[in-house]
Amino acid sequence: MGSLLSTVAKGWFGVSLVISLLGAYLSARAVHIVGKLLTLGNVSTVTLNNLSVQAVGLWFKVLFLLCPWMRAVNVSEPDNSNKCWDALFAEGEKPPFLLLNHASQLDGFLFVNCTPVKYIKSMRTLAKSGLFKVPVFGQMMKDIGHFPVYFKSSEAGVFKVDREAQSKVMKGVEAHLQAKGCISLYPEGQINRKDSRKLQSFRRGSLKMCREHNMKMWGFVATDCDTAWPNDGGLGGLPATMYYRLFPIEEPEEEDLAAFCANVEAQMQAQLDQVYDIRDQAMGIAKKND
């Protein structure tokens, strides 16, 4: 019986995912096409990108509305509310830099689902350039205004960047930061397919950009995305309660980049451990002794 329910859940999730992605793609395309027609081309690409990312965000939220057995629970301090998002985007001189743990293909969808729509418009991410070539999804990434990362190799775990190609992209990133835009990314650089409770080593390049632009760092950690969408090559949609937390990261004092990254990673790991403790307690799972 359990196997049948899982199959039904996955099947409905697949249908819901198609509805969500097609709706997001068509909405983003419509924003750019109609926006240019109505203004006779006198509209900035940034404005169209901001509208597109909000439209896409709404469609990603639809995915979770259609699959209510995938539930998100906010355990952000101090009161488990969306006040943490207000603090992240509070008026200030520093643009926000948001780091997320990466354990499943569902991570991005969950993050958007948990983010209030009014704050989605300023968010951009850096993603490997190959994703921009994927039919439907790639065009949607372009319409949103995300930034590609040109790696020299497609081999897993190899993160050497094509400096010449990337230098052109970074001009757009810098313009986004000057406008106090938010950058969100996965510092692990790839999906954690081993132990989702333990973060992989952070890539120094992403944090180097944060430090060079004097950005304020925040973290977003979540549990059980790999339960809802396992990393077995199959489709997601399994029942899961995903606990998440948004929190500020204290700026490390270390000048050495490796030590700087290790400090940030340790802070993220401590928060992830706390969220898993909350999750385990809610599920009645006894904590293992170290």
C-alpha positions in Angstrom: 0.0 0.0 0.0 2.8 2.3 0.9 4.5 1.7 -2.4 1.3 2.5 -4.3 0.9 5.8 -2.4 4.5 6.7 -3.1 4.0 6.0 -6.8 0.8 8.1 -6.9 2.6 10.9 -5.0 5.5 10.9 -7.4 3.1 10.9 -10.4 1.1 13.8 -9.2 4.4 15.7 -8.3 5.6 15.1 -11.9 2.4 16.6 -13.3 2.6 19.5 -10.8 6.2 20.1 -11.7 5.4 20.4 -15.4 2.5 22.8 -14.6 4.8 24.9 -12.4 7.7 25.0 -14.8 5.6 25.7 -17.9 3.6 28.4 -16.1 6.9 30.0 -14.9 8.4 29.8 -18.4 5.4 31.3 -20.2 5.0 34.0 -17.5 8.6 35.1 -17.7 8.5 35.1 -21.5 5.3 37.1 -21.5 6.8 39.7 -19.2 9.7 40.3 -21.6 7.7 40.2 -24.8 4.7 42.2 -23.6 6.8 44.6 -21.6 8.9 45.6 -24.6 5.8 45.9 -26.8 3.9 48.1 -24.4 6.8 50.4 -23.8 8.2 50.3 -27.4 11.4 48.9 -26.0 11.8 51.7 -23.5 12.1 49.5 -20.5 15.2 48.3 -18.7 16.2 44.7 -18.8 16.6 44.8 -15.0 12.9 45.8 -14.6 11.8 43.0 -16.8 14.0 40.6 -14.9 12.6 41.7 -11.6 9.0 41.2 -12.8 9.9 37.8 -14.3 11.5 36.5 -11.1 8.4 37.4 -9.1 6.2 35.6 -11.7 8.4 32.5 -11.6 8.4 32.6 -7.8 4.6 32.5 -7.7 4.6 29.5 -10.0 7.2 27.7 -7.8 4.9 28.2 -4.8 2.1 26.6 -6.8 4.1 23.4 -6.8 3.9 23.1 -3.0 0.2 24.1 -3.0 -0.5 21.2 -5.4 1.6 18.8 -3.3 0.6 19.6 0.3 2.3 16.5 1.7 5.6 18.3 1.1 5.5 20.7 4.0 7.9 23.5 5.1 8.3 24.5 8.7 10.1 27.8 9.6 12.3 27.5 12.7 14.1 30.8 12.2 14.9 32.7 15.4 13.6 34.4 17.4 9.9 33.5 16.8 9.8 31.2 13.8 8.3 33.9 11.6 9.0 35.8 8.4 10.5 38.7 10.4 13.9 37.2 9.6 13.3 38.1 5.9 12.6 41.7 6.9 15.9 41.8 8.8 17.8 40.4 5.8 16.5 43.1 3.5 16.6 45.9 6.0 17.8 49.2 4.6 21.6 49.3 4.7 24.7 50.0 2.8 25.8 46.4 2.2 24.1 44.1 -0.4 22.9 40.8 1.0 24.8 37.6 0.2 22.8 34.4 1.0 24.3 31.0 1.3 22.2 27.8 1.0 23.0 24.1 1.7 22.5 21.9 -1.3 21.2 18.3 -0.7 18.6 17.8 -3.5 17.1 19.1 -6.7 14.2 20.4 -4.6 16.3 22.9 -2.8 15.8 25.8 -5.1 12.0 25.2 -5.3 11.8 25.1 -1.5 13.9 28.3 -1.1 11.6 30.2 -3.4 8.5 28.8 -1.7 9.8 30.0 1.6 10.8 33.5 0.4 8.1 36.2 0.6 7.2 37.4 -3.0 8.1 41.0 -2.2 11.7 40.0 -1.7 12.2 37.6 -4.6 12.5 40.4 -7.2 16.0 41.4 -6.0 17.4 37.9 -5.9 19.8 36.5 -8.4 22.0 33.4 -8.3 25.1 32.1 -10.1 24.7 28.7 -11.8 26.7 26.6 -14.1 26.4 27.7 -17.7 25.1 24.3 -18.9 21.8 25.0 -17.1 21.2 28.0 -19.4 21.1 25.6 -22.4 18.4 23.3 -20.9 15.1 23.7 -22.9 12.5 25.8 -21.2 14.4 26.0 -17.9 17.4 27.7 -19.5 15.4 30.4 -21.1 13.6 31.0 -17.8 17.0 31.5 -16.2 17.9 34.1 -18.8 14.6 35.9 -18.4 15.1 36.1 -14.6 18.5 37.5 -15.0 20.6 34.8 -13.3 24.3 34.8 -13.9 26.1 31.8 -15.6 29.3 30.3 -14.3 31.7 29.0 -17.0 33.5 26.1 -15.6 36.5 24.7 -17.6 35.3 21.1 -17.0 31.9 19.4 -16.5 33.6 16.8 -14.2 32.0 16.5 -10.8 34.0 18.2 -8.1 36.1 20.3 -10.5 35.4 24.0 -10.2 38.1 25.7 -12.2 36.5 28.7 -14.0 37.1 30.1 -17.5 38.4 33.5 -16.4 37.9 35.2 -19.7 34.3 34.2 -20.1 33.5 34.8 -16.5 35.0 38.3 -16.4 32.2 39.5 -18.7 29.5 38.0 -16.4 31.0 39.6 -13.4 30.4 43.1 -14.8 26.6 42.2 -14.6 27.1 40.9 -11.1 28.8 44.0 -10.0 26.0 46.2 -11.4 23.5 44.1 -9.6 25.4 44.5 -6.3 25.7 48.3 -6.8 21.9 48.4 -7.0 21.8 46.6 -3.6 20.6 43.3 -5.2 20.9 40.0 -3.4 23.1 37.1 -4.5 22.1 33.7 -3.4 24.1 30.5 -4.1 25.2 27.1 -3.0 28.7 27.4 -1.6 29.2 23.7 -1.7 29.1 24.0 -5.5 27.2 20.7 -6.1 24.5 18.5 -4.6 25.5 16.7 -1.5 24.7 13.1 -2.4 26.4 11.5 0.7 25.3 12.9 4.0 22.9 15.8 4.0 23.5 16.4 7.7 27.2 17.2 7.0 28.0 20.1 4.7 30.6 19.6 1.9 33.6 21.9 1.8 32.8 25.4 0.7 34.2 26.8 -2.6 36.5 29.7 -1.9 35.6 31.6 -5.1 32.1 32.3 -4.0 33.1 33.7 -0.6 36.0 35.6 -2.1 33.4 37.6 -4.1 31.4 38.2 -1.0 34.4 39.6 0.9 35.6 41.7 -2.0 32.3 43.5 -2.3 31.8 43.9 1.4 28.5 42.0 1.5 26.5 41.1 4.5 26.2 37.3 4.8 23.1 35.3 5.7 22.5 31.6 5.7 19.5 29.4 4.8 19.6 25.8 5.8 16.9 23.2 5.3 16.4 19.5 6.1 14.7 16.6 4.2 14.7 18.0 0.7 16.5 14.8 -0.2 13.7 12.9 1.5 11.1 14.6 -0.7 13.3 14.3 -3.8 15.9 11.6 -3.3 19.2 11.7 -5.2 18.6 8.3 -6.8 18.0 9.7 -10.3 14.2 9.3 -10.0 11.4 11.8 -9.6 10.6 13.5 -6.3 7.3 14.1 -4.7 7.6 11.9 -1.6 5.9 13.0 1.7 8.3 15.1 3.9 8.4 17.9 6.4 11.2 20.2 5.7 12.5 22.4 8.5 14.4 25.5 7.5 16.1 28.5 9.1 17.2 31.9 7.8 20.0 33.5 10.0 22.7 36.1 9.9 26.3 34.9 9.6 28.9 36.7 11.7 31.7 38.1 9.5 34.9 36.2 10.2 37.9 38.1 11.3 40.4 35.9 9.5 42.2 37.5 6.6 43.3 34.2 5.1 40.6 33.1 2.6 40.8 29.4 3.5 40.3 30.2 7.2 37.6 32.7 6.3 35.7 30.0 4.4 36.2 27.5 7.2 34.7 29.9 9.7 31.6 30.5 7.6 31.2 26.8 6.9 31.4 26.1 10.7 28.7 28.6 11.4 26.5 27.1 8.7 27.1 23.6 10.0 26.2 24.7 13.6 22.9 26.1 12.4 22.1 23.0 10.3 22.9 20.8 13.3 20.4 22.8 15.4 17.7 22.6 12.8 18.2 18.8 12.5 17.9 18.6 16.3 14.6 20.4 16.2 13.5 18.1 13.4 14.6 14.9 15.2 12.9 16.1 18.4 9.6 16.7 16.5 9.8 13.3 15.0 10.7 11.6 18.3 14.1 10.5 17.2 16.6 10.1 20.0 19.8 12.1 19.6 22.9 10.0 19.1 25.8 10.5 21.4 29.0 11.8 19.7 
